[in-house]
Amino acid sequence: IKMIQDKDFYECAHPSEYGSLDMYKVMQALYDNGFDGYIRPDHGRFIWGETGRPGYGLFDRALGVTYLKGLWEALSKR
């Protein structure tokens, strides 16, 4: 998410540079505390001409989960 002011925000792409959260640190906290559950991107934008149910772009969610899996792999190889 990208915080705008006070409690206002919008959803953005997963890489930390686009939002207000350090996704590496978020994943690191989960990893370091033994998280063993499911991780999935909740919403996605429509990209590459995709259409469908608003907020559930398949391609963007696939990119998001791939990014999260990459962070998890990096953490597991520290």
C-alpha positions as CSV (number, residue, x, y, z in Angstrom):
1,I,0.0,0.0,0.0
2,K,1.0,3.6,-0.5
3,M,0.0,5.9,2.4
4,I,-1.2,9.3,1.2
5,Q,-2.1,11.1,4.4
6,D,-3.5,10.1,7.8
7,K,-5.6,7.0,7.0
8,D,-5.8,7.4,3.3
9,F,-4.0,4.9,1.1
10,Y,-4.1,3.2,-2.3
11,E,-3.0,-0.3,-3.3
12,C,0.1,-0.4,-5.5
13,A,2.5,-2.9,-6.9
14,H,4.4,-5.2,-4.4
15,P,8.0,-3.9,-4.7
16,S,8.9,-1.7,-1.8
17,E,9.8,1.3,-4.0
18,Y,6.1,1.7,-5.1
19,G,4.6,1.7,-1.6
20,S,5.0,2.8,2.0
21,L,6.1,-0.6,3.4
22,D,9.4,-2.4,3.2
23,M,8.3,-5.7,1.8
24,Y,11.6,-7.3,2.6
25,K,11.3,-6.4,6.2
26,V,7.7,-7.7,6.3
27,M,8.7,-11.0,4.8
28,Q,11.8,-11.1,7.1
29,A,9.6,-10.8,10.2
30,L,7.4,-13.7,8.9
31,Y,10.3,-15.8,8.1
32,D,12.3,-15.1,11.3
33,N,9.2,-16.0,13.4
34,G,8.7,-19.4,11.7
35,F,5.6,-18.5,9.6
36,D,4.4,-21.6,7.9
37,G,1.1,-20.5,6.3
38,Y,-0.2,-19.3,3.0
39,I,0.9,-16.1,1.4
40,R,-0.9,-14.6,-1.5
41,P,-1.5,-11.2,-3.0
42,D,-4.9,-9.9,-2.2
43,H,-5.7,-7.5,-5.1
44,G,-4.2,-6.8,-8.4
45,R,-4.4,-4.0,-11.0
46,F,-5.3,-4.7,-14.6
47,I,-2.2,-4.6,-16.8
48,W,-1.4,-5.6,-20.4
49,G,-5.0,-5.0,-21.6
50,E,-6.5,-7.5,-19.1
51,T,-10.2,-7.1,-18.2
52,G,-12.3,-8.7,-15.6
53,R,-13.5,-8.2,-12.0
54,P,-12.1,-4.9,-10.7
55,G,-9.3,-5.4,-8.2
56,Y,-8.5,-8.9,-9.2
57,G,-6.2,-8.6,-12.1
58,L,-4.6,-12.1,-12.7
59,F,-1.4,-10.9,-14.2
60,D,-0.6,-8.4,-11.5
61,R,-1.4,-10.9,-8.7
62,A,0.9,-13.5,-10.4
63,L,3.7,-10.9,-10.5
64,G,3.0,-10.1,-6.9
65,V,3.2,-13.7,-5.7
66,T,6.4,-14.2,-7.7
67,Y,7.9,-11.2,-6.1
68,L,7.0,-12.5,-2.6
69,K,8.3,-15.9,-3.4
70,G,11.6,-14.3,-4.5
71,L,11.9,-12.5,-1.2
72,W,11.2,-15.7,0.7
73,E,13.9,-17.5,-1.3
74,A,16.4,-14.8,-0.6
75,L,15.6,-15.0,3.1
76,S,16.0,-18.8,3.1
77,K,19.5,-18.4,1.6
78,R,20.9,-15.9,4.1
